[in-house]
Amino acid sequence: MCEPGGGGVAAFLNRHPYEVNAERVLPLDGGPAHPVGADGSAVGDVPMGGAALSALNKSVRNKSSLNKNKNKNKNKNKNKNKMAGTGGGGAALSSLMPALELRRLHQLPEADPFTVARRFVWECLDICLPPGPDFTRLETAVLLAMQARDAERMRRLPDIEAQAVFSVEEFLRPLGISEVAGYEATEGLFLNILQATEYVGLLYKGRIDRDRPNVVEPRLRPLLAVPAHQSFPSNHAFQAHSIVFAFNAILPEHPATEELQRIAQNVAENREWAGLHYPSDTLAGKELARRFAPYLRDAFAAGFLAAQSEWH
């Protein structure tokens, strides 16, 4: 029994210590808990039971459950990363920029008195430059006509939004290796290609410096936020087709190669439907992927071999 006004909650807890463990809260003396009155003092030998003790027990149980889930997720992620790391350049390592491959790219071809002048030739590949202002106006008219086709635009909108942040998942699915162990090198190679081609594509964009379609034609209403970098060539087209050309080099006889090509073309064209790229941007991105493919294979030779070994 406590006398009223005996120091509030702190005094009450000092007089009635509790044992707190992962499952419940219990008074140390084993007797019934005492509730606290409105003035912060103990009320008497009335069993507490109700809301306060229930809330304490619930809080402890929730924290215990959170800790269990956290440990479970930590172990799951640890196992997943361990699995992804087996296979020579798996997906777990591909969240980092492929620095070694990019350095090798900057060293191609090997130093030689007869070929040294060709070094970095991949930065100056022969792709068609953007058309002049008259043809560009025709392209914006095409984009306005596409914009007027509301039903088709809305049909494509989910894919357009999903593809805003490029993922290799669309390319893994037709190959039958999405979330399947044993193809980590293939997935890792695809991820590394995405990062390397984004870097290379930005070099071309900066050099050519073509304005986005909505700058030339203010009536265009892009479905996504307009990227800050330039328009030509389309990096989505470049990246998507680079993956297709890479897999064609690894396993050209695979029955899904045509489906991969269709997916890459769809990714590229969706950027036109979104109002972000001219059709000539798309064509240039695909052409750049074709011309850049040999340099990509040289720079990522180890990754190509590791991916190829998973299919044989």
N, C-alpha and C positions, 0 to 999 in steps of 0.2 A: 504494500500500500504506500503511495506517495502523497505527500502533502501538497496541496495546490500552491502555485506560485513558486515552485522550487527551482527556478533557473531556466525554464523553457525547455526547448527540444534538446539542447546540448546536455543539460543536467539530467534530463530524462534518459538519454542514451547512455550517459555515464553510469547512472544507477541501474540501468537494465541493458547490459551488453548483449549483443546478438552475434550468433555465428552465421557467417555468410559463406556459402560454398557455391559450386557450379550449378546446383539444382534448386536450392531453397534458402530461406532465411529463418532461423530458429533462435528463440531466447536461450542463453547459455544455461539458465537454471532449469530449463525444461518446463517451466510453468507457463501459464497463459501470458501473452503479450498484453501490455496496457496501452490503450489509445491515448492520444494527446488531445487535450481540450482546446477550445478556441484561444485561450490565453497562452498556449504552449506548454501547460503543465499536464501531469498525469491525471487521469480521471478516476481511477479506482480499479477494483478487481473485475472489470468488465472485459471479457475476451475480445481481443482486437479483431481477429478473423478477417472481416470484410475488405473494404477497398484498399486500405493502405498496405496491409501485408500482401494482399493479392497483387497489387501493383509492383511491390518490391520483388516478389517471387517472379512475376512476369518479366520484369526488367532483367533479372539475373538469367532467366531462361532464354530470353531473346539474345542477351550478350553471349551466352554459351552457344546458342545456335549459330550466331554470326561467326564466332570463332571457329566452330566446326566447319561451316561453309567456306570460310576463308582458307582454312587448312586444306579442305577438299579441293577447292579451286586452285590453290597453290600447287598441290600435288598433281592435279590434272594438267596444269600448264607446264609443270616441270617435265612430266612424261611426254607431253605433246612436243615440247621443244627438243627433248632428247631424241624423239623419233625423227623430228624434222632435220636434226643435225646429222643424221646418218645418211649418207648418199652424196657426199662431196659437193657442198654448195647448196644445201637444202634451204627451204623457205625460212627457217629460223634465222639464218645468217643474212637473208636477203633484205631485211629491213634497213640495212646499212647501205650507203652508196658503194657500188662496186669500184672502189678506188684503184685496186691493182689492175683491173681490166681497162679502166679509163686511162691509166698511165701507159699501159701497153698500147692502147689505141693511139696515144700521142707519140709513140715510138715507132709506129708502122709507116713505111716498111723498115726493115733493119738498116742500120747505118751502113752505107756503101757509097763509094765515090760516084757511082753511076746512077744511084737511085735516091741519094739524099735530097735532091731537089723535089722529089715527089712526096716527101714527108708532109703529113697533114693534108694530103690531097683530098681526104674525106671531108674536109671543111669547105671544099670548093668543087663539089660534084656538079656535073653538068645537068641541071634540071631546068625546065622552062621557067622563065621569070614571069611575074604577074602580068596579065594583059594591060593594055593602056586604058585610059579613062573612059573611052567610048564603050569598050567591051565590058568594063567594070560596071557601067550603068546598066547594060543588058543583064548582067548577073544579078544586080540588085532588083531588077524587075522580076527575075525568076524567083528570088527570095520573097518578094512581096506576094507573088502568086502562091507560093507555098504557104506563106503566112495566112492567106485568105482561106485556105483549106482547113477549117477549124477541126472537122471530125478527124482527119488524118493526123493533124498536129496533136490533138488530145490523145489519140491512140498511141502515139509515140512518146508522149510525155513521161510515163513511168520509166521507160528505158533511158530517155534523155537525162532524167534526174539521177538515175542509178549510175549512169556512165560519166557523170560529171567528175567524179573521182574514179580514175581508171583502176580497174581490178582485173586480175587474170582469171577470175572464177569463170567467166563466160567462155574462156578458151579451154579450161580444164574439163568442163562438163561434157562437151561432145566427145572428148577423148576417153571419157569414162574413168577419169582419175581424180575427180573432185572428192576430197576427204577420203582418199584411199592411200594407205601407206605403201611405200615402195617406189614412189615417183617424186620424191622430194627434190632430186636434182633437176628434173624437168620443170617443176613449179618454181624452183629457185632461179633457174635460167630465165624463165619468162619474166619473173619479177625484176631481175637484173637488167634484162633487155628494156623493160619499161623505163627504168631509171636512166640508163645510158642514152636511150633515144630521146628522152625528154631533154636531157642536157644538150645533145647534138642539135635537136630541133630548135631549141632556143637560140643557138648560135646563128642558124639560118634566118630565124625570124628577126633577130636584131640587125643582121646585115641587110636584109631585103626591106624591112621596115614598111610593111603594107598596113594601112589603116583597116580597122574592123568594118564590116558592112554597115553597121548602124551609124558610123561616123559619116560615111558617104551618103547613106539614105536614112535620114532621121525618122522616117515613118516605120522603120522596122522596129519591132518590139521583141527583143530576145527573150526566150523562156528562162534563161539562166543569167546570173550576173556575168557581165562581160569581163573576161580576163584582162589584166593590165598589159600583158605583152601583145606583140603584133600578131597579125592574122596569117601570114604566108610563110611557110606551108602549114597545113593543119597538123598539129602534133598528134592528135587522136588518130588521124589516118596513118601517119608515120609510125606510131607505136604499134597500132593494131596489125598493120601489114608486116611490120618487122617480126612480130611473133609468128605470123603465118609463114613467112619465108624461112624463119629459123626452124620451125617444125618440119617444113618440107625438106630441109637439108638433113634433118635427123632421121625421118622416116617417111619418105615420099609416097610409099605404097599404102599408108594408113588410109582406111576408107573415110575418115572424118576430115581429110584435108580440104575437100570442097566446102564442107560446112564451116570450117574455120575461115575460109575465104569469104563466105557469105556473112559471117558474124563481123569480120573486120570491115567489110563494106558497109554494113548496117551501122556500126559504131561511127564510121566516118560521115555517112549521110545524115545521121541524127544531129550532128553538129550544124549541118546546113538547115535542117528543120528547126533547130533551136535559134536560128538567126545569128549564129556566131561565126560562120565561115562561108566564103564563096565556094561555088563548085570547083573553081580552079585551084583553091587551097587544097581541096580534097585530092584532086588529081596529082598535085605536086607532092603531097604527103606520101601517096602510094609510090610515086616514081622515086622519091628520095629513099624510101624503104628498099626498093629493088636495087638501087645503085649502092646503097650503104651496106647491104647484106654481106658481101665478101669481107669488108673490114670488120664487121661485127663478128663474123665467124673466126677471124684471126685473133681478135682481142679476147674473145670468150672461148678459145679453143678447148681449154680444160672443161669448162661447163658444158660445151656441146658433147664432148666425149663421155662425160659422166651421165648426161641425159640419155645419150644413145645407148649406153650400157644397160639402162633400165628397160629398154624395149627389146633387147635381144637375149 
